Amino acid sequence: MSFERAVRERRSVRGFKPDPVPEATLRHCLELAQWAPSNCNVQPWRVYMVSGEARDRISKRMVESFYAGEFDTPDHPVEVFHDEYRTLQIECAVELYGHMGVARKDIAARMAATARNYQLFDAPHVAIVCMDKKFGVGTALTVGMWMQTLLLAFEERGVQTCAMAALRGFPDLLRSELDIPDNHTVLCGIAIGFGDDSVPANKTFVGRKPLDNNVFWR
Ligand SMILES: Cc1cc2nc3c(=O)[nH]c(=O)nc-3n(C[C@H](O)[C@H](O)[C@H](O)COP(=O)(O)O)c2cc1C
């Protein structure tokens, strides 16, 4: 697959088959992502790959805590999108919830849709993406570069993903269940597996604004 195809065809997938991804594929893609650039080459990503019993355990605990309304104090403040960003966020939700059949005023259905994050969209693997607590936005930027490298490596090999900021809601739960040291702050999760085309949420397609919305030439 060409780089261009991988970039254009990657989608966030929110429904997976149970089949595990071969460990050799997981390792190969993670090895490729190691080549992401970082400021001063400090390679700050710290990543916990979770499958099998540990995956089931954290998912169960997150779903229970979510329905009980018992979130941890996030390591990083939750972002609230404003103005044009809020408009795009709403468009994205309308597209996704439309395919999932979730009505705007149906609170129970919206809860169930959000809970899908904590069910890891049924993916057999989840990566918990962390960095040292002492780092800030500059280093988080580097970890983001690592993430996209990994997502495209998977795309090239026919493996689908969904980044999940939603997992930032449970940093303490994840640290305690997965033996993650206290100095590792949880930035994001990534659901990893083979997408299930029969899941309505996977019909979601969100486009992009024209270039001039984002890039300013001087
Ligand atoms: C850092 C990051 C966090 C995300 N968190 C979530 C999430 O918690 N739940 C979710 O369903 N999608 C999440 N997404 C997926 C975005 O909604 C998705 O990338 C965006 O709508 C563009 O769609 P596409 O990835 O299919 O191109 C996240 C994406 C990124 C990059």
The ligand as an ORCA input file, in Angstrom:
! r2SCAN-3c Opt
* xyz 0 1
  C      -6.022     11.861     20.088
  C      -7.335     11.300     19.594
  C      -8.295     10.921     20.514
  C      -9.497     10.352     20.077
  N     -10.411      9.919     21.002
  C     -11.535      9.283     20.597
  C     -12.420      8.712     21.553
  O     -12.224      8.801     22.759
  N     -13.501      8.043     21.098
  C     -13.754      7.906     19.745
  O     -14.752      7.256     19.397
  N     -12.930      8.446     18.825
  C     -11.823      9.112     19.211
  N     -10.941      9.610     18.290
  C     -11.226      9.448     16.855
  C     -11.657     10.758     16.223
  O     -13.010     10.994     16.504
  C     -11.410     10.645     14.701
  O     -10.019     10.546     14.472
  C     -11.956     11.835     13.935
  O     -13.341     11.927     14.040
  C     -11.566     11.729     12.454
  O     -12.082     10.534     11.908
  P     -11.164      9.442     11.238
  O     -10.126      9.026     12.259
  O     -12.076      8.316     10.878
  O     -10.511     10.076     10.052
  C      -9.750     10.205     18.692
  C      -8.768     10.621     17.785
  C      -7.595     11.162     18.226
  C      -6.541     11.557     17.211
*
